[in-house]
């Protein structure tokens, strides 16, 4: 996951960024939103680990706006 590039693009362009690729853990999704993404595209982990996606990350997504402000 190249969060430094994400941070640069989100911080300097003002664009609404949808980030995907390499998001596999709770920490990854937190970093994606902290780095400035407004959306996260979750691919294979949603299929391979549906319990993580449905149970864990659904509630995580609700917290993302507070991560972006910290």
PyMOL Python script that loads the backbone (N, CA, C, O; Angstrom):
from pymol import cmd

cmd.read_pdbstr("""\
ATOM      1  N   UNK A   1       0.846  -1.173   0.000  1.00  0.00           N
ATOM      2  CA  UNK A   1       0.000   0.000   0.000  1.00  0.00           C
ATOM      3  C   UNK A   1       0.892   1.237   0.000  1.00  0.00           C
ATOM      4  O   UNK A   1       1.728   1.398   0.889  1.00  0.00           O
ATOM      5  N   UNK A   2       0.721   2.105  -0.982  1.00  0.00           N
ATOM      6  CA  UNK A   2       1.564   3.282  -1.102  1.00  0.00           C
ATOM      7  C   UNK A   2       0.846   4.501  -0.523  1.00  0.00           C
ATOM      8  O   UNK A   2       0.326   5.340  -1.258  1.00  0.00           O
ATOM      9  N   UNK A   3       0.828   4.579   0.786  1.00  0.00           N
ATOM     10  CA  UNK A   3       0.089   5.640   1.452  1.00  0.00           C
ATOM     11  C   UNK A   3       0.745   7.006   1.298  1.00  0.00           C
ATOM     12  O   UNK A   3       0.060   8.024   1.401  1.00  0.00           O
ATOM     13  N   UNK A   4       2.046   7.057   1.055  1.00  0.00           N
ATOM     14  CA  UNK A   4       2.705   8.356   0.867  1.00  0.00           C
ATOM     15  C   UNK A   4       2.221   9.038  -0.414  1.00  0.00           C
ATOM     16  O   UNK A   4       2.023  10.253  -0.433  1.00  0.00           O
ATOM     17  N   UNK A   5       2.033   8.273  -1.466  1.00  0.00           N
ATOM     18  CA  UNK A   5       1.494   8.830  -2.706  1.00  0.00           C
ATOM     19  C   UNK A   5       0.054   9.269  -2.480  1.00  0.00           C
ATOM     20  O   UNK A   5      -0.352  10.345  -2.920  1.00  0.00           O
ATOM     21  N   UNK A   6      -0.706   8.439  -1.800  1.00  0.00           N
ATOM     22  CA  UNK A   6      -2.091   8.789  -1.473  1.00  0.00           C
ATOM     23  C   UNK A   6      -2.147  10.108  -0.711  1.00  0.00           C
ATOM     24  O   UNK A   6      -2.943  10.989  -1.037  1.00  0.00           O
ATOM     25  N   UNK A   7      -1.312  10.237   0.288  1.00  0.00           N
ATOM     26  CA  UNK A   7      -1.275  11.456   1.105  1.00  0.00           C
ATOM     27  C   UNK A   7      -0.933  12.687   0.262  1.00  0.00           C
ATOM     28  O   UNK A   7      -1.533  13.748   0.437  1.00  0.00           O
ATOM     29  N   UNK A   8       0.019  12.545  -0.641  1.00  0.00           N
ATOM     30  CA  UNK A   8       0.417  13.664  -1.498  1.00  0.00           C
ATOM     31  C   UNK A   8      -0.710  14.068  -2.438  1.00  0.00           C
ATOM     32  O   UNK A   8      -0.994  15.256  -2.587  1.00  0.00           O
ATOM     33  N   UNK A   9      -1.345  13.110  -3.065  1.00  0.00           N
ATOM     34  CA  UNK A   9      -2.429  13.410  -4.013  1.00  0.00           C
ATOM     35  C   UNK A   9      -3.623  14.016  -3.281  1.00  0.00           C
ATOM     36  O   UNK A   9      -4.159  15.039  -3.706  1.00  0.00           O
ATOM     37  N   UNK A  10      -4.036  13.394  -2.196  1.00  0.00           N
ATOM     38  CA  UNK A  10      -5.203  13.884  -1.458  1.00  0.00           C
ATOM     39  C   UNK A  10      -4.940  15.261  -0.853  1.00  0.00           C
ATOM     40  O   UNK A  10      -5.827  16.115  -0.824  1.00  0.00           O
ATOM     41  N   UNK A  11      -3.725  15.467  -0.374  1.00  0.00           N
ATOM     42  CA  UNK A  11      -3.404  16.719   0.290  1.00  0.00           C
ATOM     43  C   UNK A  11      -3.178  17.894  -0.636  1.00  0.00           C
ATOM     44  O   UNK A  11      -3.390  19.041  -0.245  1.00  0.00           O
ATOM     45  N   UNK A  12      -2.752  17.626  -1.859  1.00  0.00           N
ATOM     46  CA  UNK A  12      -2.384  18.724  -2.760  1.00  0.00           C
ATOM     47  C   UNK A  12      -3.395  19.000  -3.863  1.00  0.00           C
ATOM     48  O   UNK A  12      -3.314  20.033  -4.526  1.00  0.00           O
ATOM     49  N   UNK A  13      -4.331  18.110  -4.068  1.00  0.00           N
ATOM     50  CA  UNK A  13      -5.240  18.311  -5.192  1.00  0.00           C
ATOM     51  C   UNK A  13      -6.642  18.729  -4.787  1.00  0.00           C
ATOM     52  O   UNK A  13      -7.350  19.366  -5.566  1.00  0.00           O
ATOM     53  N   UNK A  14      -7.044  18.380  -3.583  1.00  0.00           N
ATOM     54  CA  UNK A  14      -8.411  18.665  -3.174  1.00  0.00           C
ATOM     55  C   UNK A  14      -9.429  17.728  -3.805  1.00  0.00           C
ATOM     56  O   UNK A  14     -10.636  17.906  -3.646  1.00  0.00           O
ATOM     57  N   UNK A  15      -8.929  16.728  -4.521  1.00  0.00           N
ATOM     58  CA  UNK A  15      -9.817  15.766  -5.167  1.00  0.00           C
ATOM     59  C   UNK A  15     -10.387  14.788  -4.140  1.00  0.00           C
ATOM     60  O   UNK A  15      -9.784  14.544  -3.095  1.00  0.00           O
ATOM     61  N   UNK A  16     -11.543  14.240  -4.450  1.00  0.00           N
ATOM     62  CA  UNK A  16     -12.091  13.154  -3.654  1.00  0.00           C
ATOM     63  C   UNK A  16     -11.399  11.887  -4.136  1.00  0.00           C
ATOM     64  O   UNK A  16     -11.575  11.469  -5.280  1.00  0.00           O
ATOM     65  N   UNK A  17     -10.613  11.282  -3.260  1.00  0.00           N
ATOM     66  CA  UNK A  17      -9.792  10.146  -3.636  1.00  0.00           C
ATOM     67  C   UNK A  17     -10.434   8.845  -3.170  1.00  0.00           C
ATOM     68  O   UNK A  17     -10.826   8.708  -2.011  1.00  0.00           O
ATOM     69  N   UNK A  18     -10.535   7.897  -4.093  1.00  0.00           N
ATOM     70  CA  UNK A  18     -10.975   6.531  -3.811  1.00  0.00           C
ATOM     71  C   UNK A  18      -9.742   5.659  -3.935  1.00  0.00           C
ATOM     72  O   UNK A  18      -9.200   5.500  -5.029  1.00  0.00           O
ATOM     73  N   UNK A  19      -9.295   5.094  -2.831  1.00  0.00           N
ATOM     74  CA  UNK A  19      -8.053   4.319  -2.816  1.00  0.00           C
ATOM     75  C   UNK A  19      -8.355   2.834  -2.756  1.00  0.00           C
ATOM     76  O   UNK A  19      -9.246   2.403  -2.023  1.00  0.00           O
ATOM     77  N   UNK A  20      -7.619   2.058  -3.519  1.00  0.00           N
ATOM     78  CA  UNK A  20      -7.759   0.607  -3.482  1.00  0.00           C
ATOM     79  C   UNK A  20      -6.434  -0.060  -3.775  1.00  0.00           C
ATOM     80  O   UNK A  20      -5.561   0.511  -4.430  1.00  0.00           O
ATOM     81  N   UNK A  21      -6.300  -1.253  -3.289  1.00  0.00           N
ATOM     82  CA  UNK A  21      -5.085  -2.031  -3.532  1.00  0.00           C
ATOM     83  C   UNK A  21      -4.270  -2.203  -2.279  1.00  0.00           C
ATOM     84  O   UNK A  21      -3.789  -1.226  -1.704  1.00  0.00           O
ATOM     85  N   UNK A  22      -4.113  -3.424  -1.856  1.00  0.00           N
ATOM     86  CA  UNK A  22      -3.273  -3.712  -0.701  1.00  0.00           C
ATOM     87  C   UNK A  22      -3.936  -3.550   0.646  1.00  0.00           C
ATOM     88  O   UNK A  22      -3.268  -3.658   1.674  1.00  0.00           O
ATOM     89  N   UNK A  23      -5.219  -3.296   0.671  1.00  0.00           N
ATOM     90  CA  UNK A  23      -5.927  -3.131   1.936  1.00  0.00           C
ATOM     91  C   UNK A  23      -6.317  -4.521   2.437  1.00  0.00           C
ATOM     92  O   UNK A  23      -7.207  -5.175   1.892  1.00  0.00           O
ATOM     93  N   UNK A  24      -5.623  -4.950   3.493  1.00  0.00           N
ATOM     94  CA  UNK A  24      -5.824  -6.319   3.983  1.00  0.00           C
ATOM     95  C   UNK A  24      -6.075  -6.397   5.485  1.00  0.00           C
ATOM     96  O   UNK A  24      -6.581  -7.406   5.976  1.00  0.00           O
ATOM     97  N   UNK A  25      -5.727  -5.345   6.216  1.00  0.00           N
ATOM     98  CA  UNK A  25      -5.813  -5.386   7.681  1.00  0.00           C
ATOM     99  C   UNK A  25      -6.534  -4.147   8.194  1.00  0.00           C
ATOM    100  O   UNK A  25      -6.707  -3.169   7.466  1.00  0.00           O
ATOM    101  N   UNK A  26      -6.948  -4.200   9.448  1.00  0.00           N
ATOM    102  CA  UNK A  26      -7.574  -3.042  10.083  1.00  0.00           C
ATOM    103  C   UNK A  26      -6.669  -1.824   9.996  1.00  0.00           C
ATOM    104  O   UNK A  26      -7.134  -0.720   9.715  1.00  0.00           O
ATOM    105  N   UNK A  27      -5.393  -2.021  10.235  1.00  0.00           N
ATOM    106  CA  UNK A  27      -4.432  -0.921  10.193  1.00  0.00           C
ATOM    107  C   UNK A  27      -4.387  -0.278   8.809  1.00  0.00           C
ATOM    108  O   UNK A  27      -4.262   0.941   8.694  1.00  0.00           O
ATOM    109  N   UNK A  28      -4.489  -1.089   7.765  1.00  0.00           N
ATOM    110  CA  UNK A  28      -4.453  -0.563   6.396  1.00  0.00           C
ATOM    111  C   UNK A  28      -5.616   0.380   6.141  1.00  0.00           C
ATOM    112  O   UNK A  28      -5.429   1.462   5.583  1.00  0.00           O
ATOM    113  N   UNK A  29      -6.804  -0.017   6.541  1.00  0.00           N
ATOM    114  CA  UNK A  29      -7.979   0.821   6.274  1.00  0.00           C
ATOM    115  C   UNK A  29      -7.896   2.122   7.074  1.00  0.00           C
ATOM    116  O   UNK A  29      -8.318   3.176   6.597  1.00  0.00           O
ATOM    117  N   UNK A  30      -7.357   2.045   8.277  1.00  0.00           N
ATOM    118  CA  UNK A  30      -7.192   3.255   9.089  1.00  0.00           C
ATOM    119  C   UNK A  30      -6.210   4.206   8.414  1.00  0.00           C
ATOM    120  O   UNK A  30      -6.470   5.406   8.323  1.00  0.00           O
ATOM    121  N   UNK A  31      -5.093   3.682   7.945  1.00  0.00           N
ATOM    122  CA  UNK A  31      -4.072   4.501   7.281  1.00  0.00           C
ATOM    123  C   UNK A  31      -4.629   5.137   6.009  1.00  0.00           C
ATOM    124  O   UNK A  31      -4.338   6.298   5.720  1.00  0.00           O
ATOM    125  N   UNK A  32      -5.420   4.397   5.257  1.00  0.00           N
ATOM    126  CA  UNK A  32      -6.016   4.923   4.020  1.00  0.00           C
ATOM    127  C   UNK A  32      -6.822   6.191   4.319  1.00  0.00           C
ATOM    128  O   UNK A  32      -6.676   7.202   3.632  1.00  0.00           O
ATOM    129  N   UNK A  33      -7.664   6.129   5.338  1.00  0.00           N
ATOM    130  CA  UNK A  33      -8.478   7.307   5.659  1.00  0.00           C
ATOM    131  C   UNK A  33      -7.661   8.414   6.309  1.00  0.00           C
ATOM    132  O   UNK A  33      -7.908   9.592   6.052  1.00  0.00           O
ATOM    133  N   UNK A  34      -6.707   8.063   7.132  1.00  0.00           N
ATOM    134  CA  UNK A  34      -5.842   9.090   7.732  1.00  0.00           C
ATOM    135  C   UNK A  34      -5.004   9.806   6.682  1.00  0.00           C
ATOM    136  O   UNK A  34      -4.685  10.984   6.842  1.00  0.00           O
ATOM    137  N   UNK A  35      -4.649   9.108   5.617  1.00  0.00           N
ATOM    138  CA  UNK A  35      -3.827   9.701   4.557  1.00  0.00           C
ATOM    139  C   UNK A  35      -4.631  10.590   3.620  1.00  0.00           C
ATOM    140  O   UNK A  35      -4.062  11.259   2.757  1.00  0.00           O
ATOM    141  N   UNK A  36      -5.947  10.603   3.782  1.00  0.00           N
ATOM    142  CA  UNK A  36      -6.759  11.541   3.026  1.00  0.00           C
ATOM    143  C   UNK A  36      -7.783  10.969   2.074  1.00  0.00           C
ATOM    144  O   UNK A  36      -8.536  11.726   1.462  1.00  0.00           O
ATOM    145  N   UNK A  37      -7.836   9.663   1.927  1.00  0.00           N
ATOM    146  CA  UNK A  37      -8.858   9.081   1.047  1.00  0.00           C
ATOM    147  C   UNK A  37     -10.234   9.317   1.632  1.00  0.00           C
ATOM    148  O   UNK A  37     -10.421   9.263   2.847  1.00  0.00           O
ATOM    149  N   UNK A  38     -11.181   9.577   0.777  1.00  0.00           N
ATOM    150  CA  UNK A  38     -12.576   9.720   1.205  1.00  0.00           C
ATOM    151  C   UNK A  38     -13.332   8.408   1.033  1.00  0.00           C
ATOM    152  O   UNK A  38     -14.349   8.170   1.684  1.00  0.00           O
ATOM    153  N   UNK A  39     -12.812   7.557   0.141  1.00  0.00           N
ATOM    154  CA  UNK A  39     -13.416   6.256  -0.145  1.00  0.00           C
ATOM    155  C   UNK A  39     -12.321   5.206  -0.190  1.00  0.00           C
ATOM    156  O   UNK A  39     -11.168   5.512  -0.491  1.00  0.00           O
ATOM    157  N   UNK A  40     -12.684   3.970   0.110  1.00  0.00           N
ATOM    158  CA  UNK A  40     -11.732   2.860  -0.011  1.00  0.00           C
ATOM    159  C   UNK A  40     -12.408   1.742  -0.780  1.00  0.00           C
ATOM    160  O   UNK A  40     -13.524   1.337  -0.458  1.00  0.00           O
ATOM    161  N   UNK A  41     -11.728   1.252  -1.791  1.00  0.00           N
ATOM    162  CA  UNK A  41     -12.229   0.126  -2.566  1.00  0.00           C
ATOM    163  C   UNK A  41     -11.617  -1.146  -1.995  1.00  0.00           C
ATOM    164  O   UNK A  41     -10.400  -1.328  -1.998  1.00  0.00           O
ATOM    165  N   UNK A  42     -12.477  -2.004  -1.514  1.00  0.00           N
ATOM    166  CA  UNK A  42     -12.047  -3.259  -0.902  1.00  0.00           C
ATOM    167  C   UNK A  42     -12.381  -4.369  -1.875  1.00  0.00           C
ATOM    168  O   UNK A  42     -13.544  -4.551  -2.235  1.00  0.00           O
ATOM    169  N   UNK A  43     -11.381  -5.110  -2.302  1.00  0.00           N
ATOM    170  CA  UNK A  43     -11.598  -6.150  -3.307  1.00  0.00           C
ATOM    171  C   UNK A  43     -11.547  -7.547  -2.734  1.00  0.00           C
ATOM    172  O   UNK A  43     -12.528  -8.045  -2.183  1.00  0.00           O
ATOM    173  N   UNK A  44     -10.391  -8.172  -2.871  1.00  0.00           N
ATOM    174  CA  UNK A  44     -10.277  -9.590  -2.556  1.00  0.00           C
ATOM    175  C   UNK A  44     -10.534  -9.918  -1.095  1.00  0.00           C
ATOM    176  O   UNK A  44     -11.028 -11.004  -0.793  1.00  0.00           O
ATOM    177  N   UNK A  45     -10.213  -9.014  -0.184  1.00  0.00           N
ATOM    178  CA  UNK A  45     -10.441  -9.329   1.225  1.00  0.00           C
ATOM    179  C   UNK A  45     -11.939  -9.468   1.529  1.00  0.00           C
ATOM    180  O   UNK A  45     -12.320 -10.212   2.433  1.00  0.00           O
ATOM    181  N   UNK A  46     -12.772  -8.769   0.793  1.00  0.00           N
ATOM    182  CA  UNK A  46     -14.217  -8.894   0.994  1.00  0.00           C
ATOM    183  C   UNK A  46     -14.713 -10.282   0.602  1.00  0.00           C
ATOM    184  O   UNK A  46     -15.693 -10.775   1.161  1.00  0.00           O
ATOM    185  N   UNK A  47     -14.044 -10.902  -0.346  1.00  0.00           N
ATOM    186  CA  UNK A  47     -14.410 -12.250  -0.782  1.00  0.00           C
ATOM    187  C   UNK A  47     -13.721 -13.304   0.075  1.00  0.00           C
ATOM    188  O   UNK A  47     -14.343 -14.290   0.471  1.00  0.00           O
ATOM    189  N   UNK A  48     -12.445 -13.099   0.360  1.00  0.00           N
ATOM    190  CA  UNK A  48     -11.667 -14.092   1.096  1.00  0.00           C
ATOM    191  C   UNK A  48     -11.930 -14.083   2.598  1.00  0.00           C
ATOM    192  O   UNK A  48     -11.817 -15.120   3.252  1.00  0.00           O
ATOM    193  N   UNK A  49     -12.279 -12.923   3.149  1.00  0.00           N
ATOM    194  CA  UNK A  49     -12.546 -12.790   4.582  1.00  0.00           C
ATOM    195  C   UNK A  49     -13.828 -11.983   4.799  1.00  0.00           C
ATOM    196  O   UNK A  49     -13.768 -10.880   5.342  1.00  0.00           O
ATOM    197  N   UNK A  50     -14.971 -12.503   4.392  1.00  0.00           N
ATOM    198  CA  UNK A  50     -16.205 -11.721   4.492  1.00  0.00           C
ATOM    199  C   UNK A  50     -16.551 -11.313   5.924  1.00  0.00           C
ATOM    200  O   UNK A  50     -17.173 -10.271   6.129  1.00  0.00           O
ATOM    201  N   UNK A  51     -16.165 -12.102   6.904  1.00  0.00           N
ATOM    202  CA  UNK A  51     -16.458 -11.749   8.288  1.00  0.00           C
ATOM    203  C   UNK A  51     -15.715 -10.483   8.706  1.00  0.00           C
ATOM    204  O   UNK A  51     -16.262  -9.656   9.436  1.00  0.00           O
ATOM    205  N   UNK A  52     -14.486 -10.329   8.253  1.00  0.00           N
ATOM    206  CA  UNK A  52     -13.729  -9.113   8.551  1.00  0.00           C
ATOM    207  C   UNK A  52     -14.373  -7.918   7.870  1.00  0.00           C
ATOM    208  O   UNK A  52     -14.542  -6.860   8.477  1.00  0.00           O
ATOM    209  N   UNK A  53     -14.723  -8.090   6.629  1.00  0.00           N
ATOM    210  CA  UNK A  53     -15.319  -6.999   5.864  1.00  0.00           C
ATOM    211  C   UNK A  53     -16.678  -6.595   6.428  1.00  0.00           C
ATOM    212  O   UNK A  53     -16.929  -5.409   6.642  1.00  0.00           O
ATOM    213  N   UNK A  54     -17.549  -7.558   6.669  1.00  0.00           N
ATOM    214  CA  UNK A  54     -18.910  -7.254   7.102  1.00  0.00           C
ATOM    215  C   UNK A  54     -18.994  -6.849   8.569  1.00  0.00           C
ATOM    216  O   UNK A  54     -19.695  -5.899   8.915  1.00  0.00           O
ATOM    217  N   UNK A  55     -18.287  -7.560   9.421  1.00  0.00           N
ATOM    218  CA  UNK A  55     -18.395  -7.285  10.860  1.00  0.00           C
ATOM    219  C   UNK A  55     -17.444  -6.195  11.330  1.00  0.00           C
ATOM    220  O   UNK A  55     -17.832  -5.290  12.070  1.00  0.00           O
ATOM    221  N   UNK A  56     -16.200  -6.294  10.893  1.00  0.00           N
ATOM    222  CA  UNK A  56     -15.201  -5.360  11.394  1.00  0.00           C
ATOM    223  C   UNK A  56     -15.153  -4.044  10.665  1.00  0.00           C
ATOM    224  O   UNK A  56     -15.159  -2.987  11.296  1.00  0.00           O
ATOM    225  N   UNK A  57     -15.104  -4.085   9.342  1.00  0.00           N
ATOM    226  CA  UNK A  57     -14.883  -2.857   8.587  1.00  0.00           C
ATOM    227  C   UNK A  57     -16.137  -2.045   8.369  1.00  0.00           C
ATOM    228  O   UNK A  57     -16.053  -0.857   8.059  1.00  0.00           O
ATOM    229  N   UNK A  58     -17.287  -2.648   8.521  1.00  0.00           N
ATOM    230  CA  UNK A  58     -18.510  -1.853   8.398  1.00  0.00           C
ATOM    231  C   UNK A  58     -18.548  -0.801   9.492  1.00  0.00           C
ATOM    232  O   UNK A  58     -18.872   0.357   9.230  1.00  0.00           O
ATOM    233  N   UNK A  59     -18.219  -1.194  10.716  1.00  0.00           N
ATOM    234  CA  UNK A  59     -18.193  -0.224  11.806  1.00  0.00           C
ATOM    235  C   UNK A  59     -16.991   0.706  11.685  1.00  0.00           C
ATOM    236  O   UNK A  59     -17.075   1.872  12.071  1.00  0.00           O
ATOM    237  N   UNK A  60     -15.884   0.212  11.160  1.00  0.00           N
ATOM    238  CA  UNK A  60     -14.697   1.043  10.953  1.00  0.00           C
ATOM    239  C   UNK A  60     -14.994   2.186   9.989  1.00  0.00           C
ATOM    240  O   UNK A  60     -14.552   3.314  10.206  1.00  0.00           O
ATOM    241  N   UNK A  61     -15.726   1.904   8.948  1.00  0.00           N
ATOM    242  CA  UNK A  61     -16.048   2.931   7.956  1.00  0.00           C
ATOM    243  C   UNK A  61     -16.823   4.078   8.575  1.00  0.00           C
ATOM    244  O   UNK A  61     -16.697   5.221   8.137  1.00  0.00           O
ATOM    245  N   UNK A  62     -17.615   3.787   9.576  1.00  0.00           N
ATOM    246  CA  UNK A  62     -18.371   4.845  10.232  1.00  0.00           C
ATOM    247  C   UNK A  62     -17.470   5.790  11.017  1.00  0.00           C
ATOM    248  O   UNK A  62     -17.837   6.941  11.256  1.00  0.00           O
ATOM    249  N   UNK A  63     -16.302   5.316  11.418  1.00  0.00           N
ATOM    250  CA  UNK A  63     -15.369   6.131  12.202  1.00  0.00           C
ATOM    251  C   UNK A  63     -14.418   6.937  11.331  1.00  0.00           C
ATOM    252  O   UNK A  63     -13.688   7.780  11.853  1.00  0.00           O
ATOM    253  N   UNK A  64     -14.401   6.709  10.031  1.00  0.00           N
ATOM    254  CA  UNK A  64     -13.370   7.294   9.169  1.00  0.00           C
ATOM    255  C   UNK A  64     -13.354   8.807   9.192  1.00  0.00           C
ATOM    256  O   UNK A  64     -12.281   9.399   9.073  1.00  0.00           O
ATOM    257  N   UNK A  65     -14.474   9.444   9.337  1.00  0.00           N
ATOM    258  CA  UNK A  65     -14.452  10.909   9.330  1.00  0.00           C
ATOM    259  C   UNK A  65     -13.735  11.448  10.548  1.00  0.00           C
ATOM    260  O   UNK A  65     -13.099  12.499  10.467  1.00  0.00           O
ATOM    261  N   UNK A  66     -13.820  10.758  11.681  1.00  0.00           N
ATOM    262  CA  UNK A  66     -13.090  11.228  12.854  1.00  0.00           C
ATOM    263  C   UNK A  66     -11.592  10.991  12.695  1.00  0.00           C
ATOM    264  O   UNK A  66     -10.801  11.768  13.231  1.00  0.00           O
ATOM    265  N   UNK A  67     -11.169   9.939  11.973  1.00  0.00           N
ATOM    266  CA  UNK A  67      -9.749   9.713  11.725  1.00  0.00           C
ATOM    267  C   UNK A  67      -9.182  10.816  10.863  1.00  0.00           C
ATOM    268  O   UNK A  67      -8.061  11.270  11.091  1.00  0.00           O
ATOM    269  N   UNK A  68      -9.935  11.248   9.883  1.00  0.00           N
ATOM    270  CA  UNK A  68      -9.437  12.261   8.962  1.00  0.00           C
ATOM    271  C   UNK A  68      -9.239  13.599   9.653  1.00  0.00           C
ATOM    272  O   UNK A  68      -8.425  14.409   9.208  1.00  0.00           O
ATOM    273  N   UNK A  69      -9.960  13.841  10.720  1.00  0.00           N
ATOM    274  CA  UNK A  69      -9.866  15.120  11.417  1.00  0.00           C
ATOM    275  C   UNK A  69      -8.799  15.132  12.489  1.00  0.00           C
ATOM    276  O   UNK A  69      -8.452  16.202  12.991  1.00  0.00           O
ATOM    277  N   UNK A  70      -8.264  13.975  12.860  1.00  0.00           N
ATOM    278  CA  UNK A  70      -7.280  13.955  13.953  1.00  0.00           C
ATOM    279  C   UNK A  70      -5.909  14.284  13.461  1.00  0.00           C
ATOM    280  O   UNK A  70      -4.961  14.311  14.246  1.00  0.00           O
TER     281      UNK A  70
END
""", "prot")
cmd.dss("prot")
cmd.show_as("cartoon", "prot")
cmd.util.cbc("prot")
cmd.orient("prot")
